Structures are given as C-alpha cells and as structure tokens.
Amino acid sequence: MPAWPESILLLPSPLVGVHAYAVLAEAFRACGRFSEIAEPPSQVTTGVQVREAFRRAVLRMSPDLVVAHSNAGLVAPAVADGIPVVFVDAALPPTVGQTTMAPPALHDSIAGLADSSGLLPPWTQWWPEDDVAALFPDSQVRASIESQEPRLPLSYFRTTVGAPARWEARPCAYLAFGETYAREQARARRLGWPVAVLDDALHLHHLHEPTGVAERVLELARRLNATEAHHE
C-alpha cells in the first residue's frame, strides 16, 4: 500500500507566486508523492478571490494533504474542507469571524510603497536588500523567481476572509522556519497540533532545502494521521 499521504496540494503565497514552490513540489514527487501547486488568480484583488481559486484546485485534485505557506494559511481552513493541513511558516485565521489579509501594522508599513494606481511593488522589494538576499540560495534562483513575482494592490490586504466554525479542531500541523511566526507556533502548540521548528531558517527555506522541508512536512503528516487513527 502506498504511504500516506499519496497526494499533496501546495497552496502558495499569492505574494510570491507559483514559481517559488516548484522545487518543493518536485521534492514531494521525489519522495513518491503526487504533488501539484494551486494557481492563484492571474490578477489578485481580494482574499475571497484567492480562496475560491484554491478551492477549485482542491475540488479538482481531492488531495490527501494540503500544505499552505505564508499568506495562504489564512484561506487554507476554508478550502481544505476537512482535509488535513500542514501550515508552513504561515499565517493562521482567527478561531471565529473574519480576518484581513494582513495585520493592520503590516498594511500601514507598506502603504507608502504603493504607486498612484494603488499597486505595490513585488514583495521582495518591500524589505532591505540584505534581508531579501538571504532568502534565496543564490542569485540565479532569486532572478528566476523575481521574474515571475506578482504585484498586488494595497487594497488586497484590507479585504477579509472567514474560516469554518471549529476549524482548529480539524487535523492540522505547523512547520515553522525560525521564529518569525512565533505566535502562530505557540497557538498551534496550545491547540495540541503536531509542531516542528527548523531553527534559524528563513521564510523561503524550502528554496534552500526542499528535500528537508518535504521530509519534515511528511513527518508531521504521519503524526497527524497517527493521531486521527488513535481517535477513531
């Protein structure tokens, strides 16, 4: 019998673009899994629009596992519909109610970057150069990803999405890259989710060690599966 999960759907951050996840999808395939990357809308404008695009990908593929990175974490519970989710250095929606696609402090910090039409520069241009350079394993990988990096409107980050009732009780796990999402890590532990932390890793660590990240995700998935089997 093939190892579970047999199929994995990656939900990419709409800020970075699909191309940044190709090596991780390939790493899952090298581990013997079928893996695809959900396509965000070609013109991202609202969180609901991203949610619906990802939901269509879930319905089309019916994966065993959903893996959500970064901003995609906010829509993952709504699109997974009970399918186990591993959040990878990702934002988490609140227990109940609506959430904006960025915290107010982040929105305010990037508001001045928008041009006269309200479009922000690509995500990698929001931060100091030294910080951005460290995210990539080399300049070639960086150039390749930045060539396909989308530009989002500032208004996107004021739009809201909701999550299903009691979504936190569904099968979920959390993989953190360092301490950027320390609050989310702590919340996941309080909820009793399986949690793993790659110390000193940065937000795009899957570009540096795709195989290692894939193996950690699969390890968390196995822990989730064992927990669910125990509760049956």
N, C-alpha and C positions, 0 to 999 in steps of 0.2 A: 504494500500500500504506500503511495507517495506520502512524503512528510507533509504535515500541515504547517503553515498554510500553503496550498498549492498555487494560489493566485493572489497577487498583491497589486492594489491600485495606489499610485502615488498622487497625492494632492499637492501641487506645487504652490509656492507663494506667488500670487499674481504680481508681486513687485519685482520678482527676479526673472521669471519666465521659465518655460518648459526646458529649455536647453541646459539649464543648470542642474537638472536632475537625471540627465541621460546616463551618466556613469553609475548612479545609484540603481537605476532600473536594470542596467546591464549586470551589476554586481548581484542583484537578486536572481537574475537569469542564470548566472554562473553558479549560484547555489541551488539550481534545479527548480526554480520557481518561475511561473509565468508572471510577467510584470509589465504594466503599462503606466503611462503618465496621463492624468486627466488634463484636458486642454482648457485653460481659462478662455473667456471671451476674447476675441481679437481686439475689441475696444472696451476695456474695463471701465465701468462707470459707477456701479453700485455693488454692495455686498450681496444683495439678493441675486443679482445677475451672475455673480461668481458661483454662489450656492447652486443655482439652477443648472449651470453648465456642468458643475461637478456631479450633481445629482443624476444628470443624464448619463454621465460616464459610469456611475455606479450601476444604474439600471441596465446599461448595455453590457457591462462586464460581469456583474454579480460576483465580485471578488470575495475571497475568504477573509482578507485583511485589508484595511485602509490605513495608509501611512500619510500623515499630514504634517507638513513643515511650516513653521513660522506663521504668517498671517492666515494660511489655510486652516489652521486649527480652529479659528472662530466659526467656520462653517461645517467642519467635519462631523459634529454630532448630528446635525440636521440632514446631512447627505448619506451618512453611513446606515441609518435606519436599523440599528441593532447589530450591524456587522462590527466585529472588534476593530478598535482604532489604536494605533500607536502614534502618539503625538511626538514629533521630533523637534526639539527646540522651538516649541510652538506656543502661540497664544491660546488661552482657554476662554470660552464664553462663560458668563455667569451661570449660577445654578438655575435661575429663572429670569425671564424678561429679555429685553433687547440689549444689545451692546453695539457700540460704534466700532468701525473697522480700524480704529487706532485710539489709544488713550488720548484724552484732551491735551496732555502735556506734549506728546509727540506731534499732534496736529499743530499746536501752536508753534513748536520749534521749527517745523518745516514750512509753515505758511508763507514766510518771506521768500522761499525758493521758487514759488510758482510764477509763471510768466503772465503776461497780460490776458491770456485766454484761460488762465486757471490751471494750466498743465505744469506738473512738477518735472524736474529733470529726472533721468533714470536714478534708481535707488542708490547705486554706487557713487553717485555724485552728491549725495546728501552729507557725507561724512568726511573727516580728514583723510588725506591721501595715505598716510602711513597705516591707518586703521583698515582702509579698504584693501591695500596691497596685501596685508597679512591674511585676508580672507581666501586668497587664491593660491594654489600650489606653484604657479608660475605665470609669467606674463602672457604666454600663449593661451592658456586656459582662460585667463581674465579677458583677453581681447575677444576670444570666441564667444564668451557669454555676454559681454557688454555689447557686442554687435547685434544681439537679439533681445536686449533688455528693453522692456516696455516703458512707456511714460504714462503715468496715471494722473488723473485730475485730482487736485486737492480735495474737491468735494467728495470723492470716493470715501475718504477717511471720516466724513461726517455721517455717512449712511449707516444703517443699522441692520443687524440680523438677529434672529432669535434662535433658541435651541429647544429641543423637545423636553417635556417635563421628565424629570428623574433621569436625564441623560447620563449623569455622573455614576449612576448605579449600573450602567451597561458596561460590557467588557472594554476597559481602556488601560493603557500603559503609557509611560512617559520616558523618553530618552532625551537627556539634556546634554548640550555641548557647553561645558563650563557652567558659569553662574549667571549668565545674562538673564535667564528665566528662573531665577532662584525662587521667586514667589510661586510660580507655577509648579516647580518641583515640590515645594513644601505642601502645596494644596493637594497634589497627586498623592503624596505620602499620607496625608491626613485621611484621604478618601480610601486608602488601602490598595491603591493601584500598584502593580509592579513598576519600579522606577530604577533607572540606571543613569549614571553620570559619567561622561567622558571628560575627565579633569583637563583643564587648560585648553580645551578645544574651542574653536570659534564658530560663528553662526553658520558658515558654509563648510563645516568639517567634512561633510560627505564628499566634497571635491578632493580633499586630501587623502582620505582613507575610505573609499567607497565600500570595499570588501569588509573592513572592520565595522563600519556603520551598519551594513546589511546584516552582518552576523549578530550584532547587538539587538537589532530590531527583531530578528528571528528568535533570539533567546527570550526576549520579552514576550513575543507572541506565544512561545511554548509555555511560558509561565502563566500567561493568561488562559491558555487552553486547558492547562492542568487545573487551574483554579475553577474554571467553569465546569469541568468534568467532576470535580470533587463536590460541587454544589448540586449536581443533578441527582 
